[in-house]
Amino acid sequence: MLRCGKFSFDLARPLVMGIVNVTPDSFSDGGLHASTAAAIAHARQLMADGADILDIGGESTRPGAAAVSTQQELERVLPVIEGLRGIPVPISIDTWKPQVMRDALAAGACMVNDINALQEAGALEAVAASDAGVCLMHKQGVPQTMQQQPQYQDVVAEVSAFLRLRMAAAEAAGIARERIVIDPGFGFGKTLAHNLDLLRELEIFGALGVPVLAGLSRKSMLGAVTGRGVNERLAASVAAALLAVQRGAAIVRVHDVRETVDALKIWSAVNGSGQ
């Protein structure tokens, strides 16, 4: 069970989270949906394509990305959230900043997707004061430098231990377990080998007792394996989403919603869970 405000999911089938980047510099679609009107139209198309959740982000977190101010991020995302008010799927705000969390939740978002796992001062309180869902993600380092030299003794054990601690902190702050999702953070301070280990052992994260989100769509790890450019990774992205679901992911965060939804319909039909 996952609860995000007035929305709840029984997780009988995998969910698809559609990505809406209201940014000029995201690694895959930077600038394509940077205006409010374009972002709203894109969000509505993803919903029509079958997205179960829409993830709105106003700051790129790609490797090497520059930070943006709280005010700039709010100016990007709030008009989009307000323009989507009343849609029949939950809106997630992709941010690590507590002020953006609070304002986005007040505007109608009902989930927080935080690459910083609510470690910023005030972040736990911002989510605890609401009835929103939250995704706690692992990363090593900061986006500006995280891919320069990531190191682990045992990446699966270390990421799992970190997420367990952040779940405990969230629950201690008053965030009910049915509101919590975890994300191992593919590509966030990980080499290709680290990413492949995490995907190979993804079932281990399911043992933590909350839904697992996998964000693999169009990422550089897929380019490293296939040799394809960022806009030529559709097949690899769908394959990675299916592999993640086979290994227990409850949610896949993707750019290509329609194709992923179709692939998961086949997966569900074969596995008897239906749609």
C-alpha positions, 0 to 999 in steps of 0.5 A: 500500500502507498498513500499520497494524500487523497490517493492510495495505491494497492501496488497490485501492479507496477506504477509508472511515474512520468517525468515533467522537467520544467528546466532548461538543462535536464540531461535528456529533455532540458528546455523542451517543457521549460515554459508553464504551458509546455510543461502542463501540456506534456504532463497531460499527455503523459497522463493520457499515455497512462502515467500513474503519478506525475513528477514535476521538477524545477532543478536539474540533478544531472551530473554536473548540473548547476544549482538554482535558487529556491525562488527560481525553482518555485517560479518554475514549478508552482504554475505547473502544479496549479495548472494541473490542480484537480487531475485524477493522478497524484502530483509529485514534486521533485525537490530537496528544498524544504520551502519548495516542498511546503509551497508545492504541497500547498499548491496541490502536490501530494508526494515529495521525491527527494534526492536528498532523502529529507536530510536538509534541515526542515525537510522531515518536518515539511513532509510530516506536517502533510499527508503526502507520500515521500520518496527517499533516494540515496546519492553519494556526493552532490550533483555537481561532482558526484560522478567524478570518483564514486567509491563503495566497499559494498554498494548494495549493503551501503545503499540499503543501510542508508535507506533503512536509516532514512526510513527510520528518521522519517517514521520517527518524525511522524511520517507513516510507513505507508507514505514512504517509498525508497529509491537506490539512486541509479546514477547518483554517485555510482559507476556503471558497475555500481548501477548494475550491482544495484539493479541485479540485487534490487530485490534486497531493497524490497526487504526493507518493507516499503515500495521501491522506485527505480529511475533508470530512464535514458540514463548514462549507464544505459548509454555506456552499455548500448553505445546509444546517445541520450535520445536513442535509449528508448529500447534500453530504458524499457528493458531496464524498467522491465528488469527493475519490475521483475526484481521487485520495483513497485514504481518506475520513473520514466520519460517514455510513459506510453511505451513503458505502460505497454511493456508493463501491460504485457508483463502483467498479463504474462504474470497474471496480475492484469491491469 
